[in-house]
Amino acid sequence: MNFRFGIITDTHIRPKKGDQSSPYKVNDFANKRAEYAVNLLSSFKQKFTIHLGDVVHPLPSLPTYSVACLEAKKILKPLLSKMYFVPGNHDIGDKSHDASPAGPLNKKTISIYNQNFGPSWHSFVYKQIVLISINSSLVNSGLEEEKIQKVWLEKQLLKFKSKRIFLFSHYPPFIDNPNEPEHYDNYAKPGRKWLLNICEKANVEAIFSGHVHHFFYNRYKGIKMYVLPATSFVRQDYAEIFPIEPAPEFGRNDIGKFSVSLVEITKKNHRLIFLPTEGKITKFKKNQNFSNLKNNKCRLTPHMRHNWAGSLDLPYNGPMEEFSRKRARNDYPLMRLWQMGIQTVRTPISDLSNKNFLKRMHDWNAVGIKFSLFKQGALNKKDLFILNKNKSLISSFDIALKNPEKFVDKFKLKFSFPVSIGKIVSSSSSKTNSSKFAHSVSYGFELNDINKVNFYWKNSPKLGYVFQTNDKDNLDIFFKKLSILKKLTHRPITLVIRFAGINPAIPSFDNNKLIKRLSKAIKLQKKYPFIDLQVDTFMTIDRGYHPRAGLIDRLSNLTSIGKSLIL
């Protein structure tokens, strides 16, 4: 059953000359970027490719449309014989909305599209997998073709209900939640409700969309929903998601966001594989290493210090949203975890009590992510209840204490996941003979604690230890001593690799040094596989205390440290 198919979207190809349908400089790179992306994708052994729409940039009403279609077919030629097209709003016309920046589709634009790319809705079966593409611009249009497509889709879903179904739609049904108001990047009601209901009844496995030029992941009653990045440009209205100065051209040329994708189908599941193109316009060379193709697992657990699950309201600002706000969430952290092969993340137990975070924890867990939780201070009955209730999400749990040697296991802790204890280390713990003092707090037993902890919690032999290491520590010695501790106690052991220095005022942005240290720790973990490695931190801290590099930057692109885990 195992096979792969490719997905490419929003290429926005233009004629070589005479096209003035975009005022943005970055759009001049679209053709070369599409050419690179096509050659990258064609270098893999996928069975076929789906283009999710906006093949070309000029609208059907413009005289340059037909020329752009011819240029697109030249660029797409390496994939064209096994390529299936989904109509985008640039290819066939916008959905019906008074405030859309371009005209809606009509009978004429549908006819023009059909002449260039074939039927605007269709389906096929490959190895018992059903793939259905629809014309999302038709939904809520009131055209006769909408009724025809609606009847056709309902019959298709009923016919193939017993099989695994994948649906392809240029517009995503929604990007933040199924009850969000209509905006430029979703389906309006009642079409949205109709589509979600019939997909739920047919047990559709996944819905793939483009249009937004950003990555989003949602679930609706078990249906996985992916909105995939473009090859051409990044929608700059979404630059508001990232709390930092935007990438070039006000966020439109954020090269870390461009990619194509592979979908790997297995007997019971599917896996989305991102192949970054980084907006390259050079000739493609077959010398790139994509370790995520092999589904390699990285045993690091990064600290998710930033808000990884919350949404925010974007400014109302045309041409996309001149009259309303839309709500969006930064889902790139999940995409980056997939790229690095990371399957566990560290986050506080309080996230379980936040309904928005808890929902996202379940969403992430549905694609293989588990959570290493922690709490500062003594446990209570409420903690025990919430941990037991959500045990399927949890990979481990640890307790941070000022005086861990005094810990008494009054609840006789027994969970299906390991429980550990670590020490809160603060500036007040350090002896000093001068007036020098830096406010600092960190977490985990230190190297000089190893000889002491063996005598802690004799009545609770299953409790583990959380240690921390800074750049002042010798990793070879640290790992060797931890292995001795393991032999003596047989307890779980976690080691936190801290990227921050001891002084909270001194930044830590020597990426090459951090890469060497992290690589060394990963190599030692292979020698001592019983040690769980955590890395602090996931997203770069570029303000506040302990500024330090992370695996991703504030634009949620991989740093050189994050990339080192892939290469």
N, C-alpha and C positions, 0 to 999 in steps of 0.2 A: 504493500500500500504506500510506502514512503515515496514521496515525490515533492518537487518544488515548482512553484510558479512565481513569476516576477510581477512586480507592480511598479509603475512609473506614473507620475501625475504632474499636472500643471507645468508643462514644458514651455508653453507660451511662445511657440516658434513664429517668427515673422519673415516676411519677404526680405531678400538681401538688400533691396533698395526700395525707396519710396514709401515706406511705412511710417506714419506719424501718429499711430494710435496710442503711443505711450510717451509721456514727457520725462520719464525717469531714465537716467543714464544706465543704470544697472540692466535695464531690459535689452540693451544692446548686446549683452553677453548671452542672452537666452539661447540662441541657436548653438553656439559653441558649447555651452553647458549641457544642452540636450544631447549633442553629439557625444560628448564625453560620457554622460550618464548611460546612453544607449549602448556604447561599446563596453562599458563596465558591466552592465547587466547581461549583455550577450556573451560575456566570457564565462558565465556560469551555466550549468546544465539544467536550466529550468525548462519545463515542458511547454509552457506558453507564457504570454505576458498580457496583463490587463493594463490599459491606459485609463486612468480614472478621470480624464477630461481636462479641458482647456489645453488641448493639443496645440492650438494656435492662439495668437493674441488678437488679431483683428476680428471684429464681430462680423457675422454673416451679412450685415447691411453695408459693410465697407467694401470698396472696389478691390482692396488688397487681400481679401479673404481667400479667394480661390488660388492666388499665387502663394499665399502662406501655406495652404493645404498641400500644394505640390512640393514646396520646400520641406514641409514636415515629413512627407512620405520618403523623401530622399534621406533625411536624417534618421528616420526610424527604420530604414531598410534592413539592417541586421536582425531586427525583431519582427518585421512586418508580416512575414508569412504565417506566424503563429501569434498574432496580436489581436486582442479584442478591445473595442473602443467603447467607453462610456461617455456620453455627451456632457461637456462642461458648459457653463453659461457663456463663455467666449465662443464656443463652437456652435451653439444653437440658440442663444438668447437667454437673458436672465429669467428667473422665476418672476411671477406676477407680484409686483409691489410698486406702489406709487413713487417711493423714494429710491428705487434702484438707480444706480448711475448709468445703466445702459438699458436699451429697450428689451421688453420681454419677448420670449419666443412666440412664433405664430406659425401658421401653416406654411408660409413661404420659407422661413428659416429652417423648419423641420425638413422640408423638401431639399433645401440646399445642403443640409447636414447629411441626409441620407445619400445624396449623390456622391459625397466626398468620403464618407466613413461607413456607410451601410446603415442598417436599421438602428434606430435610437433606443430600442430595447430588445433584448434577446437572451437566450440561455443555452447552455450546453452541458453535457455530462462527461466527466473524465474520471475513470476508475471509480465509479459509484459516488463521486463527489459532484454535486450540482452547483453550477456557477451561474448566477442570474444578474444581469445588468439592466438598470432602469434609467429612464429619462427623468431625472429629478426636477428639471425645470418645468415639466408638465404638471406636477402635483399642485393642486389648488388653482390651476389656470382657467378652468371652465371650458377648455377646448374639447372638441369631440374626441381628439386623440387621447386626452386624459382618461376618459371613460373606457376607451378601448384598452389602454395600457392597464388600467385598474382591473378590469375583468380578466385580462391575460395573466397578470401577476397573481391574482387570487387563485386562478386555475393551476398555475405552475406550482405554487406553494402547496396546494392541496394534493396535486399529483405526486410530488416528491417528498411529502411529509415524513415518510419513513427513512429518507436518506439524509446525509449531511449536506446542508445548504449554506452557501456563501453568497451574500448579496453585495452588489457594487453600485454605489450612488455617488455622483459628483458632490452634491450638497450633503453634509451630514444631517441626520434627523435633529440632533442637538449637539452642543459642545460642552455644556456645563451640567445641566440637569434636564430631565424630560419635561419639566413644567415651565421652563424658561419662556419668556415672551419671544415673539418673532423678531428676528433681526436679519442682517445680510447673510449670515453664515449658518442658517438652519432652515428647517421646514416650518412653515406656518401651520397652525391648526385650521381645519380638522385633518389635513393631510398627514401631519406628523402622527397623530393618534391612530389614524387608520393604518399607516405603515407599521408602526410599532406593534399594534395589536395582531395584525396578520402574521408578522414575523415571529411573534411570541407563540402563536398557535401552531405555527409550522416548525417550531424548534430550530429556527435559523441559528447557526453556530456563530457567525460573525458578519458584521457589516463594515465594509471598507469605503472610505470617502476621501476626497481631496478638497479642493476649493479654498481652504483656509490658509494653506501654505505654512502650517505649523502642525506639530504633533499633539494630538489629544487622544486619550483613552478613557472610555466609559463602559459601563455595563448596564443593560436594561433587562431585568428578569432573566438573567443567565446569558443573554446575547452580548458577546464582546463587540465593542464598537471602536474602530480605529480611524482616526483622521491623520493622513500621512503628509509629510513635508514635500515641498516642491523641488524641482531641479533648477528653476529659473530665478526666482527672487523670493524674499520673505515679506509677508504682509507687515508693513511697519506700524499699523495700528496696534498690533499685539506686542510691540516693543515695551508698552506700558507694564507688561507682566514682570519685567526684569528690573530690579531696583539698582540700576547703574546707568551710566551714560550709554546711549544706544550704539549699536554697531554702525558702520558707515552708511551713508545716505539715509540717516534717521531710522536705522534699523532694517532697511530694505536689502542691504547687502551683508547680512550676517552669515558668513561663509560656513560657520559651524553647523548650520541648520539644514543644509542641502543634502538630499539623499534619495536613493531608490531603495526598493525593498524586495526581499524574497519571502514567500510564505511556505514554510515547510509543513507538509501534511503527513501526519503519522496515523497509525491505526485508530487511535482514539482522540487525538488532539491536533492542534496546529501551533506553529511557532513563527513569530514575526522576526525577521532578520533584517537589520538596517545596514545598508552599504553606503557610507558617506561619500559624497562626491566633492564636498567642500567648494562647490562653485567653480571647479576647475574648467579651464577652457583650452588646455593643452591636449595633445594627442594621447589617448589612453595607452598605458603600457601594462602588460600582465605581470606586474611584480609586487602587487599589493597583498598584504597579509590580513585576512579577515578571520581571526580566531573564533569569532562568534558563530561562524558557519558550522563549526564542529560541536557547537553547544558545550564549549568548555566551561567548567564551573570554577569560579574564583571564590576561595574560602574567606575572603575578607568581609568584615561587617562594618560598614562605615557609620559614623555618627551623623544622624540627620538633624542637625542643630537648627536649620532654617525651617520655615513653614513649608512643608512639602505637600500639604493636602488642601490648603485653603484657597478660596476663590476671591477675586476682587472685581469691582466694577470699573470697566474701562471708560474713558471720557467719551461723551457724545461729540463726535467730530467727523464731519463728512470727508470724502464722499460716501463712505460705507455707513456710518451711523450719525447722520446729521440731526436726528430727532429723538434718539433713544440711547440708553446705555446698554451694553451687553456685558454679561458676566463671564469671566474666563479664569482658568486655573493653569498654573505652570506644570505641565506633565512631562517636561523634559527630564527631570530627575529619574523617572521610571525608564524612559528611553535609554538614558546613559547607564543605568544599572544593567539593563539587558545587554547593551553593547559590551560591558566589562564582564558579563557573566556572573554578577553578584546576585546572591539569592537571599541574603539576610541583611537587615538594616537595624540600627539602634535608635530607639525613640522612647520617651517617658511613658510610664503607665497611665499618666493623665490623658494621653491620646485616646485611650479606650473609653473614657468618660465623655468625650466630645463626639457628638453624633456624626458630624461631618468627617472628622478624622477616622472614626470607626468604620464608616461606610467605605472610605478610600482604602482602609486596611483590608477590608474584605475584597474590594476590587483588585488590589495589588496581589492579594493572596491567591486570587483566581488565576493569575498568570505566574505563580510560582514563588512569590516573595513572602518570607516570614519575618517576624519581628522579635528582636532581642530587646526586652523591656527592662526598665530600671526605675527605682524609686529611692528618694533620699529619706531616711528616717525609718522608724519602726513600722511594721506591717499592722494592719487592722483587719477586722472581719470583712469590711467592704472590699479591701484589696483582694482578699482570698476569693471572695465571690466573683469579682470581675475577672480575675485570672483564670479561674476554673471555667467560667462561662465562655471565655474566648480562647481556650487552650489550643484550638486548631490553628490559630494565627501565630502562636508564640513558639519561638525556637529556644529561648532561654530567658531567665529573669535574674536580675541582681539587685542587691540592696546596698546603698551607700551609707556608711555610718562613720561618725566622728571617732567613736571608740569601739571598733569592731570586736576587740578582745572580750568585751562585756556582753556580747550578743547572747541571748538565751532563746532557743527555738521553742517558744511556748505553744506554737500551733502545730508542732511536729510536721513540718512542711513536707508534703508529698505531692509532686506534680508529675506530669508526663514529660516535662522538660527540665533541664538542669537549673538549679538555683545556686547563685554564688553571692559572696559578700566582698565588698571592697572598702577601702579606707578613704575617707575624705581628708585630703592633704591641703592645708592652708598655710599662709605665711605665718600665722600665729603659732604653728607647730615647730617652726625653725628657731633654733637657738641663735641669738645674735648678741654681740658685745658692742655694737655701735648703733647709731640712730638710723642706719639704712633699713628701709622697710618698703616692700612692694606688695600691695594688695593682690593676692593670688590664691586661687582655689583650683585644685585638680582632683582627680579621682583614680584610686587604685593603689594597692600596696606597692611600695618601691623595692628596689633591689635589696636594700639592707633589711627589709622586713622578712625575707624568705626564711631565715632561721627561727623567727618567732612564730609565724603563722601555723607551723606544724602542731603547736600546742593549743590552738584555738578550737573551740566547739567540739570537744571530745565526745559529747553525747549526741552530736549530729554529724556523723561521718560522711554523709552524702553532700553536704554543703561545699560549694567550690570557692575558688579564690579569683578575684579580679586584680591583676597587676597593671602597672603603667610603666612605660619606658620613655625617657627623653634622649636627646642626642648625646648627652654626657655618658650614657650607659654603653657598655660593651655588649652587643647583642649575643655574641658567641657565649660569653660567660653567663648572661642572663638566661638564655635558653637551656644551657647545660644545668644550671642550678634549678630551674623549673622542672627539668626532667627528673632530677633527684627528688624534688618535692613530690612529684607525681608518684614515683615508686614508693615513697614513704606513706603517702596518704590515700592514693587512688581517687582523689577528688577531681572534679572538673577544674580546668585552669584556663583563664582568659587573660590575654596580654593586649593592652591598648598601646598602639604605636602613636605617640603624640607628635604632631607636626609643630605644635607651639613650643616656644622656648619657655624657660622658667620665668623670665621677666615679662609681665604683660604689656610693657611699653615697647618691647623690641620685636619688630616684625620678623616673620619667618617665610621668606619668599625665594629661597634658594632651591628651585625645583630640582636641579640636578643632584644636589645633596640629598633632598628628600626622596628622590627616585632611588638612589643607591641604597639608602637606609631601608626603604620599604621593600625593595628587591631582595635585600639581604634577609629581612624578616620572613619573606615568603619562601625563600630558599631554605631557611632554617625550619620553617613550619613543615616542609616536606620531610625533613629529618626527624622532627618531633611532631607528628600529626595530631597528637592528643591536645595540642595547644591551639585554642581558638584565637584568631587574630582580629582585633578591632582596629580601625584606623580613624583618627580624629584630625581632619574632619572631611566630610563629603563635599560640601560646597565651600568655596573660599570665603574666609572671613577677611574682608578688606576694610573694615572700620571697627571701632570699638576696641575692646581689650583683646590681647593675644592675636593680632592680625597674622594670618597664615594662609598658605595655599591649601587647596583641597583637590579632590579628584575632578571636580567640575568648577568652572568659574562663575561669576555672577550673572553671566548671560546663559548659564546652564549648558555651556559647551565644555567638552573634555579639555582639561589642562594637559600639559605634557606628562604629568603624573598619572592621570587617568588613562591617557593613550598608552603609557608604558605597560598597563595591565592587559592591553589588547594585542600589542605587537609581539 
